[in-house]
Amino acid sequence: FYKSQRAQVQKVLSSFILFFKFRKGNQKQQEKKMTDKKNILLLFDRPNEPVFMEKGDTSTVFDVPDSYLTDRYRPVGNEVRARFGEKAERRVPVREIRVPDMRVPMSVGRDEQFSLFIPKHKTAAGRLIDIFMGMRTVDDLLSAAVFARDRVNPYLFHYALSVALMHRQETKDLELPSLPQYFPDKYVDSKVFRNVREEATVVPEGSRMPIVIPRDYTASDLDPEHRLWYFREDIGLNIHHWHWHLVYPAEASDRSIVAKDRRGELFYYSHQQIIARYNLERFCNNLPRVVRLNNLREEISGAYFPKMDSLVASRAYPPRPENSKMTDLNRGVDQLKVDVGDLERWRDRIYEAVHQGFVVDESGNRITLDENRGIDVLGDVVESSIISPNRALYGDLHNLGHVLISYVHDPDHRYLESFGVMGDLATTMRDPVFFRWHSYIDDIFQEHKTRMPPYMVNQLNYEGITITGLQVAADGGRPNTLNTFWQQSDVNLSRGMDFVPRGNVFIRFTHLQHTPFNYTINVNNNGGAQRFGTVRIFLGPKNDERGLPMSFRDHRLLLIELDKFVVSLNPGMNTIRRRSTESSITVPFARTFRSLDENRPPAGSQEEDEFNFCGCGWPEYLLIPKGLPEGFKCVLFVMVSNYEDDRIDQDLVGSCSTAASYCGVRDRLYPDRRSMGYPFDRLARRGVDNLMSFLTPNMATVDVDIRHEDRTVVRPN
């Protein structure tokens, strides 16, 4: 009996041992797969260095097949591989495969500037995305990417591989590092690089000091527009704009990559909010609202001198001279032949569609611009992605407007100059004319919005829900007073500095910052049962630039969204408390400037999954405008809408919904059924002249003062 029992116990123990061995082996296999995938990210490192040179912090070398080497290095392949491989700590095998035709991606020169606004470049990027998306396995993707890396334009390569990694099922969990780490030339003064190279070459790692970027390096305060340097030239804000277009690419054969939920409406709303925020910053610097660029043939007042050099093209970004004009483009090298008259014709056709209430698709069918999907369709038309219903008819107004402005200094290529900062998604917001152009583009959307029926009281009110109290307070500060100041933060450039000694090297830049604050909202639920509501928070100026009260028509265009979240309301009085750091608009500093290795959540956690995708979002430090030393008078608006009218039934776990207001949600529907910008996306009902007369019981406002203190603190690392 005992012998039999012992045999059974041994059998059970053997089964457990086999199970745990299998589990451990499977876990190691999964870890190996993740390690293999992460090797692809090393291809972003030091984008101008050949692929066979050391990559990453652990001195990793790719074993590149002879046939993958470029013509320059193939004759000396054994020598260069031996030279850079002898000290390698890790080696990554690269399988030789039959690589698809790369002629279209290679049509953009290695040493050219790259722009997604230029149709030729956009087509090349779309083709490379298709190649990367079409690879059957991660190993094949690695092989194709290694082959392409030293042949394709570095900017184009980075963009196309980033889009593919974000949209391939097996790689979408990889984190994409922040763009300034690899292309710092798009964000900082060109003088910095001499100092960075000296620091990296002379000073041992661990003793290196951050290189400080001066606050005023593009102009002086003799130029009134330069007062907004901290907004237009902010690194994090320009990253946000680039990353938005990375999440929402305009070109790919796989339509699902482009045709995301309410993409056109997001294009409208995210840019409308940029303009509204810019205007608030102008008020904070005693400047009027931005003047629309509504005459395409007039001189453009003001100038912009970027003081930046392209490390890929080895050329300076051309300036935009004072009183320059858009003229007809004829640049054979870029396959660009566009007239100012083309822009005017496309504009007129789009306005005609808005006034008629429909657009016509390529088959001649009418698509109604109604209050449900109209703004989404119109956004697709204006942005002119591949999902535009009729590119041939409505053209490419937005993109080619950028292009014409970016070439005002050399429209026919007689001086062999490339485009200015307006032609690059990563730099376009630096030039004041960006905001003039997008104010003009926003006029089209507002023309449509003013034709929509205004919201009636029953569409705004939440029966039985009343806001009885509202207050905002900064940490340690007075009620309804917010505080801003300057902060200096460090960004690591080591992965973007080609042909210099390895190791971390930092730049230190100055940006706006505010003291974190809390909202306290008192809400009375008279319904007798638990109910759910969506809290919507906006901020706007109290008065216009002349200090006069504003009409609702003007005020609604200057209200910026600060937060949106769902709450449970018990019967009776409820007190809602919310931190500014929880905003549905922003991402924290660590995500904006995320590193491959630093500030990472625990491996395998839901937080890590969100960290990997969630680079898209407004920088947290720019949540509120700068204010004035004496205080900038604002009005804070809060509304609790009926969640049953707002809700979208879907699971948001691990979907990156933290900055959904401007960026949407990965692989999900936009998490709000209402129009973006509700309740301020339309004109007011009859009898409403200003914000106060617009209010219903489920809304409230409070006056807020934003005070700016001209002091600078260093952000702790």
Salt bridges, closest charged atoms under 4 A:
ASP36 OD2 - LYS32 NZ 3.33
ASP45 OD2 - ARG495 NH1 3.07
GLU49 OE2 - ARG46 NH1 3.59
GLU49 OE1 - ARG502 NH2 2.83
ASP57 OD2 - ARG495 NH2 3.24
ASP63 OD1 - ARG91 NH2 2.87
ASP66 OD1 - ARG81 NH2 2.37
ASP71 OD1 - ARG74 NH1 3.13
ASP101 OD2 - ARG103 NH2 2.65
GLU112 OE1 - HIS121 NE2 3.84
ASP140 OD1 - ARG95 NH2 2.26
ASP140 OD2 - ARG136 NE 3.73
ASP150 OD1 - ARG149 NH1 3.30
GLU170 OE2 - ARG168 NH2 2.66
ASP173 OD1 - LYS37 NZ 3.10
GLU175 OE2 - ARG600 NH1 3.37
GLU198 OE1 - ARG194 NH1 3.41
ASP216 OD1 - HIS226 NE2 2.90
GLU225 OE1 - ARG282 NH1 2.88
GLU251 OE1 - ARG391 NH2 3.38
GLU265 OE1 - ARG262 NE 2.80
GLU298 OE2 - ARG436 NH2 3.89
ASP334 OD2 - ARG331 NE 2.74
ASP342 OD1 - ARG345 NH2 2.30
GLU344 OE1 - ARG297 NH2 2.86
ASP348 OD1 - ARG347 NE 3.10
GLU371 OE1 - ARG682 NH1 2.99
ASP376 OD2 - ARG373 NH2 3.92
GLU383 OE1 - ARG263 NE 2.98
ASP396 OD2 - LYS122 NZ 3.92
ASP410 OD2 - ARG331 NH1 3.88
ASP412 OD2 - ARG414 NH2 2.69
ASP424 OD2 - LYS186 NZ 2.42
ASP431 OD1 - ARG320 NH2 2.75
ASP443 OD2 - ARG292 NE 2.52
GLU447 OE2 - HIS355 NE2 2.89
ASP475 OD1 - ARG579 NH1 2.72
ASP490 OD1 - ARG508 NE 2.66
ASP544 OD2 - ARG546 NH2 3.71
GLU545 OE1 - ARG289 NH2 2.87
ASP563 OD2 - ARG578 NE 2.77
ASP597 OD2 - ARG495 NH2 2.85
GLU608 OE2 - ARG600 NH2 2.49
ASP609 OD2 - ARG666 NH2 2.89
GLU644 OE2 - ARG647 NH1 3.27
ASP645 OD2 - ARG674 NH2 3.82
ASP646 OD1 - ARG536 NH2 3.37
ASP646 OD1 - ARG674 NE 2.57
ASP649 OD1 - ARG647 NE 2.95
ASP667 OD2 - LYS172 NZ 2.64
ASP672 OD2 - ARG536 NH1 2.78
ASP672 OD2 - LYS564 NZ 3.05
ASP681 OD2 - LYS449 NZ 2.89
ASP681 OD2 - ARG682 NE 3.78
ASP703 OD1 - LYS542 NZ 3.02
ASP705 OD1 - LYS633 NZ 3.58
ASP705 OD2 - ARG707 NH2 3.15
GLU709 OE1 - ARG711 NE 3.01
